[in-house]
């Protein structure tokens, strides 16, 4: 709306190289991008910038972040905290993922905006790999230890993947509408929040009951391990496909994960995607196709944190 503010960087003598200048110049692009996504930078009447310090990483502070490096991932992460950490901060340490998970996911969103979907997915996959090492629930039960609170695999990586999975469930339009509504909620803005507050706003905005999602991913442990088998028969000029999904977990909390799952079938006429709602530990789905299926891809867009084994019945293909 025509407002301006200073963006100022404080760096040590001799460290302002051409490379550093190019890195710092991206800050304004990031401010514009995140403002478009989430609403105007929360401290537009003040400033934003960085102060160089002698530590390897970064530490956000309202309106100015302390930085030991200036790579795009770190700059975007600390900037995102101005919304998720400063405009709204977690009510308690147990909900630290509302700060760190969001800021980590914003790194992926920046990469998607700046370099395309492939870079986004590479970053998501990296966070998925880290998330699989997470121990316990994202909701931090032991806050007596700083290392437990700021656990990279759990509070950062797995927290970010929860947002990626939520985006997969809602779709882009509803997801970004919901996150924008959360960060601008009149009860929460410039105040504190816990997971239930985020759930409330997302459910109100999307008109979806997402209790199953938040209960298993924030208050549950681990991730699903899918064993998928499928086969088909020809019936009345259609191909009747049976898909069996069986889950294994290393925890009883939850015993299995409830998730919508995309199934992509390759046929001679092209690919066909069907979405099923998997809400049992072992479940069979009947799908009818007009063309003969040659391949099944489970969760083709990698929306779900998981391990996967797919077994195809070979009788049809041996004929």
N, C-alpha and C positions, 0 to 999 in steps of 0.2 A: 504493500500500500504506500509505496514511496518513502518508507522509512529507511534510514541508513544508520549504520553503527560502525565503529572501528574494529578491524581485525588486525591484531598486533601480535608479533612474535618476538620473544626475547631469547636471543641465542648468544653463546659465548663468542668472544673475539676470535676471529680466525675460522669459525665453523660455518660461516654463511657461504657455502660453496654454491656453484650453479645448480648442482644436483639438489642441494637442500632447498634452494629457492623454488625449484620446480615442485618439490614435494609440498612445501608450504602453500604454494599457490593453489593447490587442489582443495585447500580448506574452504575457500569461498564456494567452489563448485559443490562441495559436500553440504555446506550450509543451505544452499539453494535446494539441493535434492531432498534432504531430510525435512526442510520446511514445507516442500510440496507434499511429501508423504504424510507428515504428522501434524502439520500446522506450524506457523511461524516460530522461528527460534525463540525459546522461552524467555530470553533476556535481551530482546531486541533493543531495549532502552539503555542497555549498558554496553557490552562488548563481547568479543570472543578472541581467544588467542592461545599461545603456548609459551611456556617458560622452560628452557632447557635445564636439565639437572643431571646429576651424576648417578643415575640408576638405569638399569638395562631396559626397563619397561616404561609404562606411563601411569599417571594417576590423575584422574579427572578431579577438578575443583570447579565450582560454579563460576562460569565465565572465563576460566583460564586453566589449562591442563599442564601439569608438569610432565616433561617428556625427556626420555633418555635416547629416543630414536624418533624418526619421522616418516617411517614407512606408511603406505596408505592404509593398511589394516589397522595399525595402532592409532593413526590420526582419526580414522572413521569411528573406531571403537570409543575413544575418549570423547569425541564430539557427540556421539549418540547418547552418551550418559547425560548430556545436558537436558535431554527429554526423559530418558529412562535412568533415573538416579538422582536428578536434581529437580526437574519439574514435578516428577513423582518419584519418591524413593520408597524402598521397602519398609514396611512397618516394623519389622524385626529381622534379625539375622537369618531366621529360618527361611525367610522368603527372599534371600539375596538373589535368587535366579531372576527375579523381576528387574533387577539392575543388570546383572552380568550376562544372563541369557539373552536379553534384548540387545545389549550392546554388541555381543558377539554375533547375533543374527544380522545386525545392521552392517557388519563387515561384509557379509554375504550379499546383502541388498545393494550395497555400494558397488561391489564387483559386478553384479548383474547390470546395474545401471551404466557403469563406465565401460564394461568390456563384453557384456552379453551373457546369455543364459549358461553357456558352457562353463564360464568362470564361476558363476554362481554355484552350479552343481559340483564343480571340483571342490569348492570351499565347503559346501554342505557335506560331501563325502568325507572330507578330512575331519570335520566335526563329528560325523557319525562314527568314524574309526576311534576317535578319542572317547566318545560317549559310551562305547561298549565296555570301557574300563571303569565306568562309574560304579561306585559301591554305595548301596543304600538308596534312599529316596532323594529326589531333587530337593524336597522340603528337608532342610538341614536339621536333623534330630540332635546332633551333638554340636552345640555352639560354644563349647569350652575350648575349642581348638581353632586357631586362625586357619590352619591348613585344611580343616574340614569345611569351614565356611567358604573359603575361596579355593575350593577344589576345582581344578581346570576341567576334569572329565565330567563332573556332575553339574556344578553351578554355571559354568560357561558353555561347554560343548553340548551336553545333553539338554541344558536349558534352551539353547538356540535351536536344537533339533525339534523340541516340542513346538516351537513357533513354526518351523518348516512344515511339520506334520499338520498343524492346525490350518495352515495355508492350503495344504492339500485337501483337507476336508471341506473347507468353506469356499475355495476358489479365490482367485485374486481380488475380485471386486468386493466381496463380502469380508474377506480377511482384512484388507487395508482399511475398509470403512470401519471395521470393529476396532482395530488398533488405534486409528485416529480418534474414535469416540472414547476409547479408554484414556489416552493421554490428555484429552481435553475434557474429561468428565468433571462437572462442576464440583462434585464432592471430593474428588481425588487430586485435581490439579493444584500444584504448589502445596502438596500435602503428602500423605503416606498411603500405601496400599498393601494388601496381601493377596494371595492367589485368588481367594473368593471374590475379591473386587474385580479382578480381571475377568474371571468367569462370568460374573453378573453382567458386565458390560458387553462381553462378546455374545452371550446368550440373548440379551435384549436386542442387540443390533442385528444379529444374524437370524433370530427367531429359531434357534436350534437348541435342543437339550444336549449339552456337552458334559454332563456330570460324569459319564463313563470315561470320557477322555481325560479330564483333569484328575479324577480319582486314581486312575491307573498310571498315568505318566508323571504326576507330581508327587502323589502319596504312595505310589507303588514302586517296585524295584525292577531292575533288569529290562529286558526287551524280548519280543517274541522270536521264537525259532520255528519257522514254518517248514512243514513237510507237505509237499503238494504233489498229488498224482492226478492224472486225467486220461480219459479215453472217450471214444465217441462211437456211435452207430448211426447208420443212415435210416431215416424213418420218414416216409411220405414226402420225399423230395427235400427233406431237411436233414441236417446233421445234429443229432442229439448228443451234446457234450456233457459228460459228468465230470465235475471237478471236486476232488476231495481235499480239504484243507485240515491238516492236523497240526496242533501247536504243542511245543514243549517249552518249558521255562525252567530256570534254575531257582525259582522262588515260589512260594505259595501266596505272594502278595504282588500281583494277582496270580491266580492259577493259570489264567489265559488272558489275552488282550482282545478287547473289542475294537474293531477298526473297519471302516469301509475300505475295500481293496479293489484296485483296478486289475482286470484280467484282459490281456491283449492277445487276440488270436490272429495268426497270420493265415490268410487264405489266398487262393489264386486271384481273387478279386481285390486283394488289399487287406489291410488290418481292420479288425473289429474290436472295439473296447467295450467291455461290460463291467459295471461296478456292482460288487456284491457286499453285503453287510455281514461280516464274519463276527458272530457273537457267541460261538460255542468252541469248546476245546477241539472237537472234531466235527466237521460239518461238510455236507455234500450239497453241491449246487448243480441245477439243471439249466443248461443254456442251449438255445437252438440257433443254428447258423444256416444261412442259405448256401454257403460254399464250404467245401471240405477244409477243415483246419489242418495245418501242417506244423504249427508251433504255438506254444503258449508261453507268454511272458507275464510273470507275476509281478505286479507293482512296477510297470514299465518306466514310470517317471521317478522312481525311487523316493516316494513320499514317506515311507515307513522305515524306522530304525529296526533292523531285523537281521537274522541269518536265514538262509533259504536253501532248501533242497527241492528240486522239481524232478519228478519221475514221470515219464511218458510210457503208457502201455504200448508195446511195440507191435501187437498183433496186426493192427490195421496197416501199418507201414511195411510189413513183411509180405503182404499179399501181392 
